[in-house]
Amino acid sequence: MQQVTWQQFEQIELRVGTILKAEDFPEARRSSYKLEIDLGEFGIKKSSAQITHLYKPEELVGRQVLCVINFPPKQIANFFSEVLTCGFYLPTGEVVLAQPERKVPNGSRLA
């Protein structure tokens, strides 16, 4: 495992946002959803997330998630993912979303 300095870690903007919209993304190579996430003062951002095995689109709306907001946009098929929606891989490959334990203001930074 490569170590990073505290200064390097501080450069990553890990923020919480609320999913406003979730829809299927059939153009993606791997099964994914297109998400719109309200990140408070940082605006509404789009994200592609490979979370279709454990979540249905209607279950995602209103859920808060942890996002990296300062990566450059990444083009996936015909879509630009503006933030990385964070999660944890299970041994079977499914992704469990990283979420705050209770509701916090959108845009809040991970402490």
Protein Blocks (a to p, Z undefined) as FASTA:
>chain_A
ZZddfklmmmpccdddddfbdcddfkbmbacddddddehjnopadddddfklmpcfklmg
opacdddfkbccddehjbccfbdcdddddfkopacddddfbdcdehiacZZ
